[in-house]
């Protein structure tokens, strides 16, 4: 019983932390936290 509860808490924690990490990494560009410069080869100038 105790081992099952620890396993469930670990799975829940990993799930929440994974969701938070993916949300932050996906929305970093919207927040302006990471704006890489465009390479010269890809620019249309």
PDB file of N, H, CA, C and O in Angstrom:
ATOM      1  N   UNK A   1       0.832  -1.206   0.000  1.00  0.00           N
ATOM      2  CA  UNK A   1       0.000   0.000   0.000  1.00  0.00           C
ATOM      3  C   UNK A   1       0.871   1.263   0.000  1.00  0.00           C
ATOM      4  O   UNK A   1       0.627   2.183  -0.781  1.00  0.00           O
ATOM      5  N   UNK A   2       1.875   1.310   0.863  1.00  0.00           N
ATOM      6  H   UNK A   2       2.073   0.563   1.498  1.00  0.00           H
ATOM      7  CA  UNK A   2       2.740   2.477   0.939  1.00  0.00           C
ATOM      8  C   UNK A   2       3.553   2.620  -0.344  1.00  0.00           C
ATOM      9  O   UNK A   2       3.743   3.729  -0.844  1.00  0.00           O
ATOM     10  N   UNK A   3       4.030   1.498  -0.875  1.00  0.00           N
ATOM     11  H   UNK A   3       3.876   0.597  -0.469  1.00  0.00           H
ATOM     12  CA  UNK A   3       4.822   1.524  -2.100  1.00  0.00           C
ATOM     13  C   UNK A   3       3.976   1.996  -3.282  1.00  0.00           C
ATOM     14  O   UNK A   3       4.466   2.724  -4.145  1.00  0.00           O
ATOM     15  N   UNK A   4       2.708   1.584  -3.323  1.00  0.00           N
ATOM     16  H   UNK A   4       2.310   0.993  -2.622  1.00  0.00           H
ATOM     17  CA  UNK A   4       1.807   1.999  -4.403  1.00  0.00           C
ATOM     18  C   UNK A   4       1.539   3.497  -4.336  1.00  0.00           C
ATOM     19  O   UNK A   4       1.466   4.160  -5.370  1.00  0.00           O
ATOM     20  N   UNK A   5       1.392   4.032  -3.133  1.00  0.00           N
ATOM     21  H   UNK A   5       1.450   3.493  -2.292  1.00  0.00           H
ATOM     22  CA  UNK A   5       1.136   5.461  -2.959  1.00  0.00           C
ATOM     23  C   UNK A   5       2.349   6.283  -3.397  1.00  0.00           C
ATOM     24  O   UNK A   5       2.195   7.321  -4.040  1.00  0.00           O
ATOM     25  N   UNK A   6       3.543   5.826  -3.055  1.00  0.00           N
ATOM     26  H   UNK A   6       3.668   4.983  -2.533  1.00  0.00           H
ATOM     27  CA  UNK A   6       4.759   6.530  -3.464  1.00  0.00           C
ATOM     28  C   UNK A   6       4.883   6.518  -4.980  1.00  0.00           C
ATOM     29  O   UNK A   6       5.255   7.526  -5.580  1.00  0.00           O
ATOM     30  N   UNK A   7       4.575   5.391  -5.600  1.00  0.00           N
ATOM     31  H   UNK A   7       4.273   4.572  -5.112  1.00  0.00           H
ATOM     32  CA  UNK A   7       4.635   5.288  -7.055  1.00  0.00           C
ATOM     33  C   UNK A   7       3.631   6.229  -7.702  1.00  0.00           C
ATOM     34  O   UNK A   7       3.961   6.900  -8.679  1.00  0.00           O
ATOM     35  N   UNK A   8       2.429   6.291  -7.184  1.00  0.00           N
ATOM     36  H   UNK A   8       2.161   5.745  -6.390  1.00  0.00           H
ATOM     37  CA  UNK A   8       1.404   7.174  -7.741  1.00  0.00           C
ATOM     38  C   UNK A   8       1.816   8.638  -7.594  1.00  0.00           C
ATOM     39  O   UNK A   8       1.601   9.431  -8.511  1.00  0.00           O
ATOM     40  N   UNK A   9       2.398   9.005  -6.465  1.00  0.00           N
ATOM     41  H   UNK A   9       2.572   8.361  -5.720  1.00  0.00           H
ATOM     42  CA  UNK A   9       2.838  10.378  -6.259  1.00  0.00           C
ATOM     43  C   UNK A   9       3.988  10.729  -7.207  1.00  0.00           C
ATOM     44  O   UNK A   9       4.050  11.845  -7.722  1.00  0.00           O
ATOM     45  N   UNK A  10       4.888   9.789  -7.434  1.00  0.00           N
ATOM     46  H   UNK A  10       4.839   8.882  -7.016  1.00  0.00           H
ATOM     47  CA  UNK A  10       6.001  10.030  -8.353  1.00  0.00           C
ATOM     48  C   UNK A  10       5.494  10.211  -9.779  1.00  0.00           C
ATOM     49  O   UNK A  10       5.952  11.112 -10.483  1.00  0.00           O
ATOM     50  N   UNK A  11       4.571   9.384 -10.212  1.00  0.00           N
ATOM     51  H   UNK A  11       4.200   8.652  -9.641  1.00  0.00           H
ATOM     52  CA  UNK A  11       4.020   9.492 -11.564  1.00  0.00           C
ATOM     53  C   UNK A  11       3.291  10.825 -11.723  1.00  0.00           C
ATOM     54  O   UNK A  11       3.427  11.489 -12.750  1.00  0.00           O
ATOM     55  N   UNK A  12       2.531  11.211 -10.723  1.00  0.00           N
ATOM     56  H   UNK A  12       2.421  10.671  -9.889  1.00  0.00           H
ATOM     57  CA  UNK A  12       1.824  12.494 -10.771  1.00  0.00           C
ATOM     58  C   UNK A  12       2.819  13.657 -10.842  1.00  0.00           C
ATOM     59  O   UNK A  12       2.632  14.591 -11.621  1.00  0.00           O
ATOM     60  N   UNK A  13       3.861  13.595 -10.038  1.00  0.00           N
ATOM     61  H   UNK A  13       4.013  12.836  -9.405  1.00  0.00           H
ATOM     62  CA  UNK A  13       4.867  14.652 -10.039  1.00  0.00           C
ATOM     63  C   UNK A  13       5.580  14.753 -11.379  1.00  0.00           C
ATOM     64  O   UNK A  13       5.785  15.852 -11.894  1.00  0.00           O
ATOM     65  N   UNK A  14       5.955  13.617 -11.942  1.00  0.00           N
ATOM     66  H   UNK A  14       5.788  12.724 -11.524  1.00  0.00           H
ATOM     67  CA  UNK A  14       6.616  13.618 -13.248  1.00  0.00           C
ATOM     68  C   UNK A  14       5.695  14.167 -14.326  1.00  0.00           C
ATOM     69  O   UNK A  14       6.139  14.897 -15.212  1.00  0.00           O
ATOM     70  N   UNK A  15       4.417  13.821 -14.253  1.00  0.00           N
ATOM     71  H   UNK A  15       4.057  13.228 -13.532  1.00  0.00           H
ATOM     72  CA  UNK A  15       3.454  14.304 -15.236  1.00  0.00           C
ATOM     73  C   UNK A  15       3.314  15.825 -15.167  1.00  0.00           C
ATOM     74  O   UNK A  15       3.331  16.506 -16.192  1.00  0.00           O
ATOM     75  N   UNK A  16       3.179  16.339 -13.968  1.00  0.00           N
ATOM     76  H   UNK A  16       3.166  15.785 -13.135  1.00  0.00           H
ATOM     77  CA  UNK A  16       3.023  17.782 -13.794  1.00  0.00           C
ATOM     78  C   UNK A  16       4.285  18.518 -14.250  1.00  0.00           C
ATOM     79  O   UNK A  16       4.198  19.520 -14.960  1.00  0.00           O
ATOM     80  N   UNK A  17       5.451  18.023 -13.843  1.00  0.00           N
ATOM     81  H   UNK A  17       5.521  17.210 -13.266  1.00  0.00           H
ATOM     82  CA  UNK A  17       6.696  18.690 -14.217  1.00  0.00           C
ATOM     83  C   UNK A  17       6.945  18.634 -15.727  1.00  0.00           C
ATOM     84  O   UNK A  17       7.460  19.590 -16.307  1.00  0.00           O
ATOM     85  N   UNK A  18       6.583  17.522 -16.361  1.00  0.00           N
ATOM     86  H   UNK A  18       6.165  16.745 -15.890  1.00  0.00           H
ATOM     87  CA  UNK A  18       6.726  17.411 -17.808  1.00  0.00           C
ATOM     88  C   UNK A  18       5.812  18.403 -18.514  1.00  0.00           C
ATOM     89  O   UNK A  18       6.217  19.046 -19.482  1.00  0.00           O
ATOM     90  N   UNK A  19       4.584  18.525 -18.033  1.00  0.00           N
ATOM     91  H   UNK A  19       4.255  18.003 -17.247  1.00  0.00           H
ATOM     92  CA  UNK A  19       3.641  19.479 -18.619  1.00  0.00           C
ATOM     93  C   UNK A  19       4.158  20.908 -18.482  1.00  0.00           C
ATOM     94  O   UNK A  19       4.095  21.686 -19.434  1.00  0.00           O
ATOM     95  N   UNK A  20       4.662  21.253 -17.314  1.00  0.00           N
ATOM     96  H   UNK A  20       4.713  20.621 -16.541  1.00  0.00           H
ATOM     97  CA  UNK A  20       5.177  22.598 -17.085  1.00  0.00           C
ATOM     98  C   UNK A  20       6.379  22.872 -17.990  1.00  0.00           C
ATOM     99  O   UNK A  20       6.481  23.951 -18.572  1.00  0.00           O
ATOM    100  N   UNK A  21       7.280  21.911 -18.110  1.00  0.00           N
ATOM    101  H   UNK A  21       7.197  21.034 -17.637  1.00  0.00           H
ATOM    102  CA  UNK A  21       8.468  22.098 -18.946  1.00  0.00           C
ATOM    103  C   UNK A  21       8.091  22.290 -20.409  1.00  0.00           C
ATOM    104  O   UNK A  21       8.663  23.140 -21.091  1.00  0.00           O
ATOM    105  N   UNK A  22       7.135  21.507 -20.895  1.00  0.00           N
ATOM    106  H   UNK A  22       6.670  20.816 -20.341  1.00  0.00           H
ATOM    107  CA  UNK A  22       6.716  21.637 -22.289  1.00  0.00           C
ATOM    108  C   UNK A  22       5.996  22.951 -22.530  1.00  0.00           C
ATOM    109  O   UNK A  22       6.169  23.568 -23.581  1.00  0.00           O
ATOM    110  N   UNK A  23       5.202  23.381 -21.585  1.00  0.00           N
ATOM    111  H   UNK A  23       5.061  22.880 -20.731  1.00  0.00           H
ATOM    112  CA  UNK A  23       4.492  24.650 -21.724  1.00  0.00           C
ATOM    113  C   UNK A  23       5.471  25.818 -21.775  1.00  0.00           C
ATOM    114  O   UNK A  23       5.320  26.723 -22.596  1.00  0.00           O
ATOM    115  N   UNK A  24       6.459  25.800 -20.912  1.00  0.00           N
ATOM    116  H   UNK A  24       6.582  25.065 -20.245  1.00  0.00           H
ATOM    117  CA  UNK A  24       7.436  26.891 -20.885  1.00  0.00           C
ATOM    118  C   UNK A  24       8.275  26.898 -22.154  1.00  0.00           C
ATOM    119  O   UNK A  24       8.541  27.959 -22.718  1.00  0.00           O
ATOM    120  N   UNK A  25       8.693  25.725 -22.603  1.00  0.00           N
ATOM    121  H   UNK A  25       8.478  24.863 -22.145  1.00  0.00           H
ATOM    122  CA  UNK A  25       9.547  25.688 -23.801  1.00  0.00           C
ATOM    123  C   UNK A  25       8.766  26.061 -25.056  1.00  0.00           C
ATOM    124  O   UNK A  25       9.329  26.663 -25.970  1.00  0.00           O
ATOM    125  N   UNK A  26       7.495  25.719 -25.118  1.00  0.00           N
ATOM    126  H   UNK A  26       7.038  25.230 -24.375  1.00  0.00           H
ATOM    127  CA  UNK A  26       6.693  26.027 -26.299  1.00  0.00           C
ATOM    128  C   UNK A  26       6.320  27.499 -26.358  1.00  0.00           C
ATOM    129  O   UNK A  26       6.137  28.048 -27.445  1.00  0.00           O
ATOM    130  N   UNK A  27       6.207  28.136 -25.219  1.00  0.00           N
ATOM    131  H   UNK A  27       6.356  27.690 -24.336  1.00  0.00           H
ATOM    132  CA  UNK A  27       5.762  29.527 -25.216  1.00  0.00           C
ATOM    133  C   UNK A  27       6.918  30.503 -25.018  1.00  0.00           C
ATOM    134  O   UNK A  27       6.678  31.697 -24.841  1.00  0.00           O
ATOM    135  N   UNK A  28       8.142  30.038 -25.041  1.00  0.00           N
ATOM    136  H   UNK A  28       8.337  29.067 -25.185  1.00  0.00           H
ATOM    137  CA  UNK A  28       9.284  30.930 -24.816  1.00  0.00           C
ATOM    138  C   UNK A  28       9.378  31.993 -25.898  1.00  0.00           C
ATOM    139  O   UNK A  28       9.720  33.138 -25.605  1.00  0.00           O
ATOM    140  N   UNK A  29       9.082  31.637 -27.140  1.00  0.00           N
ATOM    141  H   UNK A  29       8.804  30.707 -27.378  1.00  0.00           H
ATOM    142  CA  UNK A  29       9.168  32.611 -28.228  1.00  0.00           C
ATOM    143  C   UNK A  29       8.069  33.670 -28.116  1.00  0.00           C
ATOM    144  O   UNK A  29       8.279  34.824 -28.490  1.00  0.00           O
ATOM    145  N   UNK A  30       6.904  33.283 -27.605  1.00  0.00           N
ATOM    146  H   UNK A  30       6.733  32.346 -27.302  1.00  0.00           H
ATOM    147  CA  UNK A  30       5.824  34.263 -27.450  1.00  0.00           C
ATOM    148  C   UNK A  30       6.181  35.291 -26.387  1.00  0.00           C
ATOM    149  O   UNK A  30       5.786  36.452 -26.497  1.00  0.00           O
ATOM    150  N   UNK A  31       6.912  34.890 -25.373  1.00  0.00           N
ATOM    151  H   UNK A  31       7.233  33.947 -25.284  1.00  0.00           H
ATOM    152  CA  UNK A  31       7.291  35.808 -24.305  1.00  0.00           C
ATOM    153  C   UNK A  31       8.501  36.637 -24.688  1.00  0.00           C
ATOM    154  O   UNK A  31       8.840  37.584 -23.978  1.00  0.00           O
ATOM    155  N   UNK A  32       9.153  36.317 -25.771  1.00  0.00           N
ATOM    156  H   UNK A  32       8.878  35.547 -26.348  1.00  0.00           H
ATOM    157  CA  UNK A  32      10.348  37.036 -26.176  1.00  0.00           C
ATOM    158  C   UNK A  32      11.583  36.609 -25.417  1.00  0.00           C
ATOM    159  O   UNK A  32      12.599  37.304 -25.442  1.00  0.00           O
ATOM    160  N   UNK A  33      11.511  35.476 -24.742  1.00  0.00           N
ATOM    161  H   UNK A  33      10.685  34.912 -24.722  1.00  0.00           H
ATOM    162  CA  UNK A  33      12.655  35.020 -23.962  1.00  0.00           C
ATOM    163  C   UNK A  33      13.772  34.520 -24.862  1.00  0.00           C
ATOM    164  O   UNK A  33      14.947  34.624 -24.509  1.00  0.00           O
ATOM    165  N   UNK A  34      13.425  33.987 -26.003  1.00  0.00           N
ATOM    166  H   UNK A  34      12.471  33.903 -26.290  1.00  0.00           H
ATOM    167  CA  UNK A  34      14.441  33.447 -26.904  1.00  0.00           C
ATOM    168  C   UNK A  34      14.094  33.847 -28.321  1.00  0.00           C
ATOM    169  O   UNK A  34      13.160  33.302 -28.909  1.00  0.00           O
ATOM    170  N   UNK A  35      14.825  34.781 -28.872  1.00  0.00           N
ATOM    171  H   UNK A  35      15.584  35.224 -28.394  1.00  0.00           H
ATOM    172  CA  UNK A  35      14.606  35.223 -30.240  1.00  0.00           C
ATOM    173  C   UNK A  35      15.932  35.114 -30.996  1.00  0.00           C
ATOM    174  O   UNK A  35      16.736  36.045 -30.980  1.00  0.00           O
ATOM    175  N   UNK A  36      16.156  33.982 -31.654  1.00  0.00           N
ATOM    176  H   UNK A  36      15.502  33.226 -31.667  1.00  0.00           H
ATOM    177  CA  UNK A  36      17.428  33.813 -32.355  1.00  0.00           C
ATOM    178  C   UNK A  36      17.509  34.710 -33.592  1.00  0.00           C
ATOM    179  O   UNK A  36      16.490  35.075 -34.177  1.00  0.00           O
ATOM    180  N   UNK A  37      18.720  35.052 -33.973  1.00  0.00           N
ATOM    181  H   UNK A  37      19.549  34.756 -33.498  1.00  0.00           H
ATOM    182  CA  UNK A  37      18.914  35.845 -35.182  1.00  0.00           C
ATOM    183  C   UNK A  37      18.780  34.942 -36.395  1.00  0.00           C
ATOM    184  O   UNK A  37      19.167  33.773 -36.362  1.00  0.00           O
ATOM    185  N   UNK A  38      18.236  35.490 -37.449  1.00  0.00           N
ATOM    186  H   UNK A  38      17.922  36.439 -37.476  1.00  0.00           H
ATOM    187  CA  UNK A  38      18.046  34.724 -38.672  1.00  0.00           C
ATOM    188  C   UNK A  38      19.385  34.571 -39.400  1.00  0.00           C
ATOM    189  O   UNK A  38      20.096  35.557 -39.594  1.00  0.00           O
ATOM    190  N   UNK A  39      19.734  33.341 -39.805  1.00  0.00           N
ATOM    191  H   UNK A  39      19.156  32.540 -39.648  1.00  0.00           H
ATOM    192  CA  UNK A  39      20.991  33.159 -40.531  1.00  0.00           C
ATOM    193  C   UNK A  39      20.978  33.895 -41.862  1.00  0.00           C
ATOM    194  O   UNK A  39      19.922  34.048 -42.476  1.00  0.00           O
ATOM    195  N   UNK A  40      22.135  34.348 -42.311  1.00  0.00           N
ATOM    196  H   UNK A  40      22.993  34.223 -41.813  1.00  0.00           H
ATOM    197  CA  UNK A  40      22.228  35.091 -43.564  1.00  0.00           C
ATOM    198  C   UNK A  40      21.771  34.263 -44.763  1.00  0.00           C
ATOM    199  O   UNK A  40      21.221  34.809 -45.720  1.00  0.00           O
ATOM    200  N   UNK A  41      21.992  32.967 -44.716  1.00  0.00           N
ATOM    201  H   UNK A  41      22.438  32.524 -43.939  1.00  0.00           H
ATOM    202  CA  UNK A  41      21.598  32.098 -45.824  1.00  0.00           C
ATOM    203  C   UNK A  41      20.079  32.000 -45.985  1.00  0.00           C
ATOM    204  O   UNK A  41      19.584  31.729 -47.079  1.00  0.00           O
ATOM    205  N   UNK A  42      19.344  32.220 -44.893  1.00  0.00           N
ATOM    206  H   UNK A  42      19.746  32.440 -44.004  1.00  0.00           H
ATOM    207  CA  UNK A  42      17.889  32.102 -44.951  1.00  0.00           C
ATOM    208  C   UNK A  42      17.176  33.418 -45.171  1.00  0.00           C
ATOM    209  O   UNK A  42      15.969  33.424 -45.411  1.00  0.00           O
ATOM    210  N   UNK A  43      17.871  34.513 -45.099  1.00  0.00           N
ATOM    211  H   UNK A  43      18.851  34.507 -44.904  1.00  0.00           H
ATOM    212  CA  UNK A  43      17.212  35.809 -45.273  1.00  0.00           C
ATOM    213  C   UNK A  43      16.892  36.052 -46.733  1.00  0.00           C
ATOM    214  O   UNK A  43      17.601  35.572 -47.618  1.00  0.00           O
ATOM    215  N   UNK A  44      15.816  36.805 -46.990  1.00  0.00           N
ATOM    216  H   UNK A  44      15.241  37.196 -46.271  1.00  0.00           H
ATOM    217  CA  UNK A  44      15.355  37.082 -48.353  1.00  0.00           C
ATOM    218  C   UNK A  44      15.821  38.450 -48.841  1.00  0.00           C
ATOM    219  O   UNK A  44      15.122  39.070 -49.643  1.00  0.00           O
ATOM    220  N   UNK A  45      16.921  38.924 -48.410  1.00  0.00           N
ATOM    221  H   UNK A  45      17.489  38.421 -47.759  1.00  0.00           H
ATOM    222  CA  UNK A  45      17.375  40.254 -48.798  1.00  0.00           C
ATOM    223  C   UNK A  45      18.298  40.196 -49.984  1.00  0.00           C
ATOM    224  O   UNK A  45      18.776  41.232 -50.446  1.00  0.00           O
TER     225      UNK A  45
END
